[in-house]
Amino acid sequence: MISPVRVIVVGAGCRGEIYSKFATIHPERVQVVGVADPRKFARSKLQQQHKIVDENIFDDWHRIADREKFADAVLVCTPDHLHKEPAVAFAKKGYHILLEKPMATTAEDCRAIVEACTQSGVILSVGHVLRYDPVTRKIKELIDAGAIGDVIHIQHLEPVGFYHFAHSFVRGNWRNEAESSFVLLAKSCHDIDLIHDWAGARRCVKLSSFGSLSHFRKDKKPPGAADRCLDCSVEKDCPYSACKIYLDRVKQGHTGWPVSVICTSSLPDIESVTEALKTGPYGRCVYECDNDVCTNQVVHMEFEGGLTASFSMVAFTKEMCKRKTTIYGSMGELSYNGHEVSVFDFVTQRTTKHTGQDNAPNHFGMSGHGGADYHLMDAFISAVANNDPSLIRSGPEETLLSHLLVFQAERSRLEGRVVYCDEMMQS
């Protein structure tokens, strides 16, 4: 009988907790044996969930790297700008790496991570969870099987969700580029990676991008609005009210995301959430935050052979992260509405519907990811247990290429010009 894969969680926040949940479902396959996080509440929570011994609890991941290797793999779930150093250090120690997306916040750091994992001979899986989603996998299978002939154009939308954007990208950890990264990297590297995957062997030749910060600015603040929602006389008419997003939810018994994020030192309840809104960043008026990332952005790409692709990311949507895709081929049209895939055949003029088989447990992972978080962990643990990198759908080289497209798209937006992808090799 194969022994469970032993993993260490570095970064015990939302993503670290979600990935490590796999061990509670499959204790015969994986065991969480260590955790590092500077926040006492976060690391204690994971320690209790996984019964980790005291000597393997750390407030600094460097102390793990200084120790003799005591696990098979590390789940690196630190903030975006803190990915490179632990990923490189643990790869050099011989740990297999699951690295939350994005790989890193610069192309140089992404390349350094790939080089360290390649030279050390360890498995690297990047958290592009949508590659593991059963429905998006079905899209890839249909394309590769020739269901719509030659792919001519890809149109892909990411609707972030109005309150999700306010939570994460106006008040939250990804609101400010200097503290995290630009939004196309932080939120939509998933989507550029999917387009890159659907294009197959065809290389992106050139791209352009446009986008800006709309609405969540001081000049859009309603008359009479206060600096904090708890003190605001017009809060009831504001869709982005922190009282609606957090306090009303916890009053209804909802303590998961996003409520769980705002209480960093205790479990969420009415008292702790109220205190967080009084004093913390999530109680601020969305028109008085230090956010600077785009609320809406488009990326246009041309691949070898004339394939074109258009991606749109927008904050102001009813649905949250339910991607919508239409792929136009020479023999048919494939569409995905966030729930199922439909293929219209030009010859028969009939539509066939497809779904992906999903055996993930209910409520595993993030809303908007479906069961993809589960399937990512399933593949990673299997790859480590069997020393089989072929099970990884988001490995080092292909993930690096799609990240480079993201960096070049942002370069296009900032410089206001078309970027030719040969420049990727020079930057």
C-alpha positions in Angstrom: 0.0 0.0 0.0 1.4 3.4 -1.0 2.1 5.7 2.0 0.2 9.0 2.0 2.0 12.0 0.3 3.2 14.3 3.1 2.6 18.0 2.4 3.5 21.3 4.1 1.2 24.3 3.7 3.1 27.6 3.3 0.5 30.3 3.6 -2.6 29.2 5.6 -5.0 31.7 4.1 -8.1 30.9 1.9 -6.2 29.0 -0.8 -4.0 27.1 1.5 -7.0 26.0 3.6 -8.9 25.0 0.4 -6.1 22.9 -1.0 -5.3 21.2 2.3 -9.0 20.2 2.7 -8.2 17.4 0.2 -6.4 15.7 3.1 -9.5 15.5 5.2 -11.4 13.8 2.3 -8.5 11.5 1.3 -6.4 10.9 4.4 -5.2 7.6 2.9 -3.6 9.6 0.0 -2.3 12.8 1.6 -1.3 14.0 5.0 -0.7 17.6 6.0 2.4 17.5 8.3 3.4 21.1 8.6 2.2 24.7 8.2 3.9 28.1 8.1 2.0 31.4 8.4 2.9 34.6 10.3 -0.7 34.8 11.6 -1.2 32.7 14.7 -5.0 32.2 14.2 -4.5 31.0 10.6 -1.8 28.5 11.4 -3.5 27.3 14.6 -6.7 26.7 12.6 -4.9 24.4 10.1 -3.0 22.7 12.9 -6.3 21.7 14.5 -7.9 20.6 11.3 -5.0 18.3 10.4 -3.7 17.4 13.9 -0.2 18.7 13.1 2.5 18.3 15.8 3.7 21.5 17.5 7.3 21.2 16.2 6.0 21.5 12.6 4.1 24.8 13.2 6.1 27.8 12.0 5.5 31.6 11.8 8.2 31.9 9.1 8.7 29.4 6.1 12.4 30.1 6.2 12.6 27.9 9.3 11.2 25.0 7.3 13.7 25.5 4.5 16.5 25.5 7.1 15.4 22.1 8.5 16.1 18.7 7.0 13.5 17.7 4.5 10.5 16.2 6.3 7.7 16.0 3.6 7.3 15.2 -0.1 5.7 18.4 -1.3 5.0 22.0 -0.4 1.8 24.0 -1.2 3.0 27.6 -1.7 0.0 29.8 -1.0 1.7 33.0 0.1 0.6 36.4 -1.3 1.4 36.9 -5.0 4.6 38.9 -4.5 5.9 36.4 -2.1 5.8 33.3 -4.4 9.3 33.3 -5.9 11.5 33.0 -2.9 9.8 30.0 -1.2 9.1 28.2 -4.5 12.8 28.4 -5.4 14.0 27.5 -1.9 11.8 24.4 -1.5 12.5 23.2 -5.0 16.2 23.3 -4.3 15.5 21.2 -1.1 13.9 18.6 -3.3 10.2 19.3 -2.4 7.6 19.0 -5.2 5.8 22.2 -5.5 2.1 23.2 -5.9 2.3 26.9 -6.5 -0.8 29.1 -6.3 -1.3 31.3 -9.4 0.1 33.6 -10.5 3.5 32.0 -10.5 5.1 35.3 -9.6 4.7 39.0 -10.3 7.5 39.4 -12.8 8.6 37.4 -15.8 12.1 37.2 -14.4 10.8 35.6 -11.2 8.6 33.2 -13.2 11.6 32.0 -15.2 13.6 31.6 -12.0 10.9 29.3 -10.5 10.8 27.2 -13.6 14.6 26.9 -13.7 14.8 25.9 -10.1 12.2 23.2 -10.4 13.7 21.9 -13.7 17.2 21.8 -12.4 16.1 20.1 -9.1 14.0 17.5 -10.9 10.9 18.3 -8.9 7.3 18.4 -10.1 5.8 21.9 -10.4 2.1 22.4 -10.6 0.7 25.9 -10.9 -2.8 26.7 -9.6 -4.4 27.2 -13.0 -7.4 25.3 -11.6 -9.6 25.9 -14.7 -7.3 23.5 -16.7 -8.6 20.8 -14.4 -12.3 21.8 -14.5 -14.3 19.0 -16.1 -16.2 21.3 -18.5 -13.2 23.3 -19.7 -11.4 19.9 -20.2 -14.4 18.9 -22.3 -14.0 22.0 -24.4 -10.3 21.1 -25.1 -11.3 17.5 -25.9 -13.9 18.7 -28.4 -11.5 21.1 -30.1 -8.8 18.4 -30.4 -11.3 15.9 -31.7 -12.2 18.3 -34.6 -15.8 18.8 -33.4 -15.8 22.3 -34.9 -13.1 21.9 -37.6 -10.3 24.4 -37.6 -10.5 26.9 -34.8 -10.9 30.4 -36.3 -11.8 32.7 -33.4 -12.1 32.5 -29.6 -14.3 34.9 -27.6 -14.0 34.6 -23.9 -15.5 36.6 -21.0 -14.7 36.6 -17.3 -17.5 38.3 -15.3 -15.9 38.9 -12.0 -19.0 39.8 -10.1 -19.9 43.2 -8.7 -19.4 42.4 -5.0 -16.5 40.0 -5.6 -14.6 42.8 -7.3 -15.4 45.2 -4.5 -14.2 42.7 -1.9 -11.0 41.5 -3.6 -9.9 44.3 -5.9 -11.2 47.5 -4.2 -11.0 46.8 -0.5 -9.0 43.6 -0.5 -5.6 42.1 -1.0 -5.4 42.6 -4.8 -6.6 46.2 -4.9 -3.3 47.8 -5.3 -0.6 46.9 -7.9 2.3 47.8 -5.8 1.2 45.6 -2.9 0.1 42.7 -5.1 0.0 42.7 -9.0 -2.0 44.1 -11.9 -5.5 42.6 -12.2 -4.9 40.7 -15.5 -2.2 38.7 -13.7 -4.0 38.3 -10.3 -7.4 37.5 -11.7 -7.3 36.6 -15.3 -4.1 34.6 -15.9 -6.5 31.7 -15.7 -8.3 32.9 -18.8 -5.2 33.8 -20.9 -3.9 30.3 -20.0 -7.1 28.7 -21.2 -7.0 30.6 -24.5 -3.4 29.6 -24.9 -4.3 26.0 -24.3 -7.3 26.0 -26.7 -5.0 27.4 -29.4 -3.0 24.2 -29.3 0.3 24.2 -31.0 -0.2 27.6 -32.6 2.0 30.3 -31.1 0.7 33.8 -30.3 2.2 36.2 -32.8 1.0 39.6 -31.4 -1.4 41.1 -29.0 -2.9 44.3 -27.7 -4.8 45.3 -24.6 -6.9 48.2 -23.3 -8.4 48.8 -19.9 -8.9 51.2 -17.0 -10.1 51.8 -13.5 -13.8 52.8 -13.8 -16.3 53.9 -11.1 -14.4 53.0 -7.9 -12.8 56.4 -7.7 -13.2 59.4 -5.3 -15.0 61.5 -8.0 -17.8 58.9 -8.1 -18.5 59.0 -4.4 -22.2 59.7 -3.8 -23.2 63.0 -2.0 -23.5 62.4 1.7 -21.5 59.1 1.7 -19.3 58.5 4.7 -15.8 57.1 4.7 -17.0 53.9 6.3 -20.2 51.9 5.5 -21.2 51.5 9.1 -21.4 55.4 9.4 -23.0 56.0 6.0 -26.5 57.5 5.6 -26.7 56.4 1.9 -25.4 52.8 2.5 -28.8 51.2 1.9 -28.8 52.4 -1.7 -25.2 51.3 -2.4 -24.7 47.8 -4.0 -21.1 47.7 -2.7 -22.1 48.3 0.9 -19.9 46.4 3.3 -23.0 45.9 5.5 -24.7 44.1 2.7 -21.6 42.1 1.6 -20.5 41.0 5.1 -22.7 41.9 8.0 -26.0 40.8 6.5 -24.4 37.5 5.4 -23.1 36.6 8.9 -26.5 37.6 10.4 -28.0 34.9 8.0 -25.5 32.3 9.3 -23.1 32.5 6.4 -19.5 32.4 7.7 -17.7 31.3 4.5 -16.1 33.4 1.8 -16.0 36.4 1.7 -17.0 36.9 5.4 -14.3 34.5 6.6 -11.6 36.7 5.0 -12.2 39.8 6.9 -11.7 38.4 10.4 -8.0 37.6 10.7 -7.8 36.6 14.4 -11.1 34.8 15.1 -14.0 33.0 13.6 -16.6 35.3 12.0 -19.6 36.3 14.0 -21.7 39.4 14.3 -19.4 41.0 16.8 -16.1 40.2 15.1 -17.4 41.2 11.7 -18.8 44.5 13.0 -15.4 45.2 14.6 -13.6 44.4 11.3 -15.9 46.8 9.5 -15.3 49.5 12.1 -11.5 49.3 11.9 -10.3 47.2 9.0 -9.9 47.7 5.3 -13.2 45.9 4.4 -15.4 48.5 6.1 -14.1 51.3 3.9 -16.2 53.1 1.3 -15.4 51.7 -2.1 -14.9 55.3 -3.3 -12.3 56.1 -0.6 -9.9 53.1 -1.0 -6.3 53.0 -2.3 -7.2 50.8 -5.2 -5.6 51.3 -8.6 -6.2 48.1 -10.6 -8.4 48.0 -13.8 -12.1 47.2 -13.4 -12.4 46.3 -17.1 -9.8 45.1 -19.6 -9.8 43.5 -23.0 -7.0 41.5 -24.6 -6.8 40.8 -28.4 -4.5 38.1 -29.7 -3.5 36.7 -33.1 -2.0 33.3 -33.3 -0.1 31.5 -36.1 -2.4 30.5 -38.9 -4.7 33.5 -38.5 -6.5 32.3 -35.3 -7.7 35.3 -33.4 -8.9 35.6 -29.8 -10.6 38.2 -27.7 -10.7 38.2 -23.9 -12.8 40.6 -21.7 -12.7 41.0 -18.0 -15.3 43.2 -16.3 -16.1 43.9 -12.7 -19.7 45.0 -13.0 -21.6 41.7 -13.5 -24.4 39.8 -11.9 -22.7 36.4 -12.2 -19.5 35.8 -10.4 -16.7 34.1 -12.3 -19.1 32.1 -14.5 -16.9 32.3 -17.6 -18.7 32.5 -21.0 -17.0 31.3 -24.2 -17.7 31.0 -27.9 -15.3 29.3 -30.2 -15.9 29.7 -33.9 -14.6 26.9 -36.2 -14.6 26.1 -39.8 -17.2 23.3 -39.3 -19.1 24.4 -36.3 -19.6 26.7 -33.3 -18.9 25.8 -29.7 -20.4 27.8 -26.9 -20.1 27.6 -23.1 -22.6 29.5 -20.8 -20.8 28.8 -17.5 -22.8 25.6 -17.0 -22.7 23.4 -20.2 -21.1 23.2 -23.6 -23.1 23.3 -26.8 -21.7 22.4 -30.3 -23.6 23.5 -33.4 -22.6 21.4 -36.4 -22.7 23.3 -39.7 -23.3 20.2 -41.7 -26.2 18.7 -39.8 -27.3 22.0 -38.4 -27.9 20.3 -35.1 -26.8 21.3 -31.6 -25.3 18.8 -29.3 -24.9 19.5 -25.5 -22.0 18.3 -23.4 -21.2 18.3 -19.7 -18.0 17.3 -17.9 -18.1 14.4 -15.4 -17.4 15.9 -12.0 -16.9 13.6 -9.0 -15.7 16.4 -6.7 -17.4 16.7 -3.3 -19.9 19.5 -3.0 -18.6 22.8 -1.6 -15.0 21.9 -2.2 -13.1 25.0 -3.3 -14.0 28.5 -4.4 -17.2 29.6 -5.9 -16.6 30.1 -9.6 -14.0 27.3 -9.7 -16.6 24.5 -9.6 -14.8 21.3 -8.6 -11.6 22.5 -10.3 -9.7 23.0 -7.0 -10.4 19.4 -6.0 -9.3 18.1 -9.4 -6.0 20.1 -9.3 -5.1 18.6 -5.9 -6.2 15.1 -7.1 -3.8 15.4 -10.1 -0.9 16.9 -8.0 -1.1 14.2 -5.3 -1.3 11.4 -7.9 1.7 12.9 -9.8 3.8 13.1 -6.6 2.7 9.6 -5.4 3.5 8.0 -8.8 6.4 10.3 -9.7 4.5 11.1 -12.9 4.6 14.7 -14.1 2.5 13.9 -17.1 -0.6 14.0 -14.8 0.0 17.8 -14.4 -2.0 19.9 -16.8 -0.4 23.2 -15.6 3.3 22.3 -15.6 6.3 24.7 -15.8 7.0 25.4 -19.4 3.4 25.8 -20.7 2.4 27.9 -17.6 5.5 30.1 -18.2 4.4 30.7 -21.8 0.9 31.8 -20.8 2.2 34.0 -18.0 4.5 35.7 -20.5 1.5 36.5 -22.6 -0.2 38.1 -19.6 2.9 40.3 -19.0 3.0 41.3 -22.6 -0.7 42.1 -22.7 -0.2 44.5 -19.7 2.8 46.0 -21.4 0.6 46.7 -24.4 -2.0 48.4 -22.2 0.5 50.6 -20.5 2.5 51.5 -23.6 -0.6 51.9 -25.9 0.7 49.7 -28.7 0.6 46.3 -30.3 3.2 44.0 -28.8 4.9 41.3 -31.0 5.5 38.1 -29.1 9.1 37.8 -30.3 9.7 40.5 -27.8 8.9 38.0 -25.0 12.2 36.3 -25.5 14.0 39.6 -25.1 12.2 40.9 -21.9 
